[in-house]
Amino acid sequence: MWKGLASTPCRSLSLRIPARLLASPTVAPLPIRSNFDQQVSEELNCLEGASEFTYTSSATCLVQVLDASIATQKIAFDSLANVTGRDSDHKAIDEYFDDDSTEMLDACNNLSEKVEIIRKYVESLRVVSHLLDGQVEPSAMALARAQDVLESCEAMLRRFTSQRPAHGTTIVACHESELGEILNGSKAMALMACRFLGLSLSFRSKHGLCRSTTVIQYRRSPTSSSWLSSLHELQRQVKVEGEKHKRSSSSMTLEELRETVMAARDLREKLKSGKQSKLGVAVEELKRSCGELEEGIDVLEGRVKELYKTLIHVRMALLGILSQA
């Protein structure tokens, strides 16, 4: 009896509550993601899934970064074909042509110059290995010549690493239009690749890895694109791995370059100490590392040229949009 009496007022009360209050609250739909956002996010997720990228800088890992950037430029080019320019887009396009595009193309040119310096470095080391290769007891003249070339290589390396890496860049998190998102994505991915490769083609020991690898800084907002969040997460992952392994900035140096530099220095020390009995092993190590470095540099140089070409294609697509305005 008590149970029945207790339930009756509750039922009566519920009948007096307006139906609009009893209805389930309406859930706001998720914002529609653009095709550009989805495709670039996929490229970044693949990079994030490549765990070796977070703590090594081999040519293979850097090729993955460049490939993701090249793919983004191609996605941008295809996406721009379906974009109708608006009056409000003129500012974004002008900024891209005046600043962003120039910055990206200059970054690619700078990388090509670094590659050429490394090629000259390797060519000089090849001279050293040729002077000492296959000789049980190299002549005094060969030893002196090899020592001089190694000293010049060390001086070349000091000049090469005296250049400070470029600072990070800021990407606007909230895009006012689809075209703005495409241009920001193109810039972010291109500069990320150039930044990482630029650090890898250096041999610095005075600047920490974590401080050096903050590539893209941005202002977050609720309307930020998914690719931007993925890019931030990728950078965070690299930073965390760097702190966990307590690695110096030299760990960001291209693995093949680092090994070649160490092999050259080892041979130089052996020549200075007069340990000729151990020259054979050191020369073979130098030859091996030079070969791997040349192979890696060839592939990276090809990717940089391809990135430059795709950036030009994006510029052409923008010119097409302007011509239709």
C-alpha positions as CSV (number, residue, x, y, z in Angstrom):
1,M,0.0,0.0,0.0
2,W,2.7,2.4,0.9
3,K,4.5,1.7,-2.3
4,G,1.5,2.5,-4.4
5,L,0.7,5.7,-2.6
6,A,4.3,6.9,-3.0
7,S,4.4,6.4,-6.7
8,T,1.1,8.2,-7.5
9,P,2.2,11.9,-6.8
10,C,5.3,11.3,-8.9
11,R,3.3,10.1,-11.9
12,S,0.9,13.1,-11.5
13,L,3.8,15.5,-11.3
14,S,5.4,14.2,-14.4
15,L,2.2,14.8,-16.4
16,R,2.4,18.5,-15.6
17,I,6.0,18.9,-17.0
18,P,5.9,20.4,-20.5
19,A,6.7,17.9,-23.2
20,R,9.5,20.2,-24.6
21,L,11.4,19.8,-21.2
22,L,11.0,16.0,-21.2
23,A,12.4,15.7,-24.7
24,S,16.0,14.7,-25.2
25,P,18.3,17.7,-25.6
26,T,19.3,18.3,-29.2
27,V,23.0,17.5,-29.8
28,A,24.7,20.0,-32.0
29,P,26.1,18.4,-35.1
30,L,29.8,18.2,-35.5
31,P,31.3,20.7,-37.9
32,I,31.7,19.5,-41.5
33,R,35.3,18.8,-42.3
34,S,36.6,19.7,-45.7
35,N,38.1,17.2,-48.0
36,F,41.4,19.1,-47.6
37,D,41.3,18.7,-43.8
38,Q,40.5,15.0,-44.0
39,Q,43.3,14.2,-46.5
40,V,46.0,16.3,-44.8
41,S,45.1,14.8,-41.4
42,E,45.5,11.4,-42.9
43,E,49.0,12.3,-44.1
44,L,50.0,13.6,-40.7
45,N,48.5,10.5,-38.9
46,C,50.6,8.3,-41.0
47,L,53.7,10.3,-40.0
48,E,52.7,10.1,-36.4
49,G,52.3,6.4,-36.7
50,A,55.8,6.0,-38.0
51,S,57.4,5.8,-34.5
52,E,61.0,5.8,-35.8
53,F,60.4,9.3,-37.0
54,T,60.1,10.6,-33.4
55,Y,63.7,9.7,-32.4
56,T,65.8,9.3,-35.6
57,S,66.7,11.5,-38.5
58,S,67.7,9.0,-41.1
59,A,67.3,9.9,-44.8
60,T,64.4,7.4,-44.9
61,C,62.5,9.2,-42.1
62,L,63.1,12.6,-43.6
63,V,61.8,11.3,-47.0
64,Q,58.5,10.4,-45.2
65,V,58.2,14.0,-44.0
66,L,59.0,15.4,-47.4
67,D,56.5,13.0,-49.1
68,A,53.8,14.2,-46.7
69,S,54.5,17.8,-47.6
70,I,54.6,17.1,-51.3
71,A,51.3,15.2,-51.0
72,T,49.8,18.2,-49.2
73,Q,50.7,20.5,-52.0
74,K,49.1,18.2,-54.5
75,I,46.0,18.1,-52.3
76,A,46.0,21.9,-52.1
77,F,46.3,22.1,-55.9
78,D,43.4,19.8,-56.5
79,S,41.3,21.5,-53.8
80,L,41.9,24.9,-55.2
81,A,40.4,23.7,-58.5
82,N,37.0,23.4,-56.7
83,V,37.2,26.7,-54.9
84,T,35.5,29.9,-56.1
85,G,37.4,32.9,-54.9
86,R,35.6,35.5,-52.8
87,D,36.3,39.2,-52.3
88,S,37.3,38.3,-48.7
89,D,39.9,35.9,-50.0
90,H,42.0,38.5,-51.7
91,K,43.9,39.4,-48.6
92,A,44.9,35.7,-48.0
93,I,46.0,35.4,-51.6
94,D,48.0,38.6,-51.5
95,E,49.8,37.5,-48.3
96,Y,50.5,34.1,-49.8
97,F,52.1,35.6,-52.9
98,D,53.9,38.4,-51.0
99,D,55.2,36.5,-48.0
100,D,54.3,32.8,-47.6
101,S,55.1,31.5,-51.1
102,T,58.4,33.4,-51.1
103,E,59.3,32.0,-47.7
104,M,58.7,28.5,-48.8
105,L,60.5,28.7,-52.1
106,D,63.5,30.4,-50.4
107,A,63.5,27.6,-47.8
108,C,63.7,25.0,-50.6
109,N,66.5,26.9,-52.3
110,N,68.4,27.1,-49.0
111,L,68.1,23.3,-48.6
112,S,69.5,22.8,-52.1
113,E,72.5,25.0,-51.2
114,K,73.1,22.9,-48.1
115,V,73.0,19.8,-50.1
116,E,75.6,21.2,-52.4
117,I,77.9,22.0,-49.5
118,I,77.5,18.5,-48.2
119,R,78.4,17.1,-51.6
120,K,81.6,19.1,-51.6
121,Y,82.4,17.9,-48.2
122,V,82.0,14.3,-49.3
123,E,84.0,14.9,-52.4
124,S,86.9,16.1,-50.2
125,L,86.6,13.0,-48.0
126,R,86.7,10.8,-51.1
127,V,90.1,12.4,-51.9
128,V,91.3,11.4,-48.5
129,S,90.2,7.8,-48.8
130,H,91.8,7.6,-52.3
131,L,95.1,8.8,-50.9
132,L,95.1,6.2,-48.2
133,D,93.1,3.3,-49.6
134,G,94.9,0.1,-50.3
135,Q,98.3,1.3,-49.0
136,V,99.8,-0.8,-46.2
137,E,102.2,2.0,-45.4
138,P,101.1,5.3,-47.1
139,S,103.9,7.6,-48.0
140,A,104.7,10.6,-45.9
141,M,103.5,12.8,-48.8
142,A,100.1,10.9,-48.9
143,L,99.7,11.2,-45.1
144,A,100.5,14.9,-45.1
145,R,98.1,15.5,-48.0
146,A,95.3,13.5,-46.3
147,Q,95.8,15.4,-43.1
148,D,95.6,18.7,-44.9
149,V,92.4,17.7,-46.7
150,L,90.8,16.5,-43.4
151,E,91.7,19.8,-41.7
152,S,90.0,21.7,-44.6
153,C,87.0,19.4,-44.2
154,E,86.7,20.3,-40.6
155,A,87.0,24.0,-41.4
156,M,84.2,23.6,-44.0
157,L,82.1,21.9,-41.4
158,R,82.5,24.7,-38.9
159,R,81.5,27.3,-41.5
160,F,78.5,25.1,-42.5
161,T,77.2,24.8,-39.0
162,S,77.8,28.4,-38.0
163,Q,74.5,29.3,-39.7
164,R,71.6,29.3,-37.2
165,P,68.5,27.4,-38.2
166,A,65.5,29.4,-39.2
167,H,63.0,30.2,-36.5
168,G,59.5,28.6,-36.3
169,T,56.5,30.1,-38.0
170,T,53.0,31.0,-36.8
171,I,50.0,29.6,-38.5
172,V,46.5,31.1,-37.9
173,A,44.3,28.5,-36.3
174,C,40.9,29.8,-37.3
175,H,40.4,30.0,-41.1
176,E,37.9,32.5,-42.5
177,S,37.3,30.4,-45.6
178,E,38.1,27.2,-47.3
179,L,40.7,28.9,-49.4
180,G,42.4,30.3,-46.3
181,E,42.5,26.8,-44.8
182,I,44.1,25.4,-47.9
183,L,46.8,28.1,-48.0
184,N,47.6,27.7,-44.3
185,G,47.9,24.0,-44.7
186,S,50.2,24.3,-47.7
187,K,52.4,26.6,-45.8
188,A,52.5,24.7,-42.5
189,M,53.4,21.4,-44.2
190,A,56.0,22.8,-46.5
191,L,57.7,24.8,-43.7
192,M,57.6,21.8,-41.4
193,A,59.5,19.6,-43.9
194,C,62.0,22.4,-44.7
195,R,62.5,23.1,-41.0
196,F,63.2,19.4,-40.1
197,L,65.4,18.9,-43.1
198,G,67.3,22.1,-42.4
199,L,68.1,21.0,-38.9
200,S,69.1,17.6,-40.1
201,L,71.5,19.0,-42.6
202,S,73.4,20.7,-39.8
203,F,75.7,19.5,-37.1
204,R,75.1,21.6,-34.1
205,S,75.7,20.7,-30.5
206,K,74.9,23.9,-28.6
207,H,71.1,24.0,-29.0
208,G,68.8,21.4,-27.5
209,L,66.6,19.2,-29.6
210,C,63.4,20.2,-28.0
211,R,64.0,23.9,-28.4
212,S,65.0,23.5,-32.0
213,T,62.1,21.4,-33.2
214,T,59.1,23.8,-32.4
215,V,58.3,24.3,-36.0
216,I,54.7,25.6,-36.1
217,Q,53.2,27.7,-33.4
218,Y,49.6,28.7,-33.6
219,R,46.7,30.2,-31.9
220,R,44.1,27.5,-31.0
221,S,40.4,28.1,-31.4
222,P,37.3,25.8,-31.3
223,T,37.2,26.0,-35.1
224,S,40.8,24.9,-35.7
225,S,41.1,22.3,-38.4
226,S,41.9,18.7,-37.5
227,W,45.1,18.8,-39.6
228,L,46.4,21.6,-37.4
229,S,45.8,19.6,-34.2
230,S,47.5,16.6,-35.8
231,L,50.5,18.7,-36.7
232,H,50.7,20.0,-33.1
233,E,50.5,16.5,-31.8
234,L,53.3,15.3,-34.1
235,Q,55.5,18.1,-32.9
236,R,54.7,17.3,-29.3
237,Q,55.5,13.7,-29.9
238,V,58.9,14.6,-31.3
239,K,59.6,16.8,-28.3
240,V,58.5,14.2,-25.7
241,E,60.8,11.6,-27.3
242,G,63.7,14.1,-27.3
243,E,63.2,14.8,-23.6
244,K,62.8,11.1,-22.8
245,H,66.0,10.1,-24.5
246,K,67.8,13.3,-23.4
247,R,69.2,13.6,-26.8
248,S,71.2,16.7,-27.9
249,S,70.5,18.7,-31.1
250,S,73.2,16.6,-32.9
251,S,70.6,13.8,-32.8
252,M,68.5,15.8,-35.2
253,T,71.5,15.8,-37.6
254,L,71.0,13.5,-40.5
255,E,72.1,10.1,-39.3
256,E,74.2,9.5,-42.4
257,L,75.9,12.9,-42.1
258,R,76.6,12.4,-38.4
259,E,78.3,9.0,-39.0
260,T,80.4,10.5,-41.9
261,V,81.5,13.4,-39.7
262,M,82.5,11.0,-36.9
263,A,84.3,8.7,-39.3
264,A,86.3,11.7,-40.7
265,R,87.2,12.9,-37.2
266,D,88.3,9.4,-36.2
267,L,90.6,9.1,-39.2
268,R,91.9,12.6,-38.5
269,E,92.8,11.7,-34.9
270,K,94.5,8.5,-36.0
271,L,96.6,10.4,-38.5
272,K,97.6,12.9,-35.8
273,S,98.6,10.2,-33.4
274,G,100.6,8.3,-36.0
275,K,98.6,5.0,-35.5
276,Q,99.1,3.9,-39.1
277,S,98.3,0.3,-38.3
278,K,94.7,1.2,-37.7
279,L,94.3,3.4,-40.8
280,G,92.8,0.7,-42.9
281,V,89.8,0.1,-40.8
282,A,89.2,3.9,-40.4
283,V,89.5,4.4,-44.2
284,E,87.0,1.6,-44.9
285,E,84.5,3.1,-42.4
286,L,84.9,6.5,-44.0
287,K,84.2,5.0,-47.5
288,R,81.2,3.2,-46.2
289,S,79.7,6.2,-44.5
290,C,80.4,8.5,-47.5
291,G,78.6,6.1,-49.7
292,E,75.5,6.0,-47.5
293,L,75.5,9.8,-47.1
294,E,75.7,10.3,-50.9
295,E,72.8,7.9,-51.4
296,G,70.6,9.6,-48.8
297,I,71.5,13.1,-50.1
298,D,70.5,12.1,-53.7
299,V,67.1,11.0,-52.6
300,L,66.5,14.0,-50.3
301,E,67.6,16.4,-53.0
302,G,65.1,14.9,-55.4
303,R,62.3,15.3,-52.9
304,V,63.2,19.0,-52.3
305,K,63.1,19.7,-56.1
306,E,59.7,18.0,-56.2
307,L,58.4,20.0,-53.3
308,Y,59.6,23.2,-55.0
309,K,57.7,22.2,-58.2
310,T,54.5,21.4,-56.3
311,L,54.7,24.8,-54.6
312,I,54.9,26.5,-58.0
313,H,51.8,24.5,-59.1
314,V,49.9,25.9,-56.1
315,R,50.9,29.4,-57.1
316,M,49.6,28.7,-60.6
317,A,46.3,27.5,-59.3
318,L,45.9,30.7,-57.3
319,L,46.7,32.8,-60.4
320,G,43.9,30.9,-62.1
321,I,41.5,31.8,-59.3
322,L,42.5,35.5,-59.5
323,S,41.9,35.5,-63.3
324,Q,38.3,34.4,-62.8
325,A,37.6,37.1,-60.2
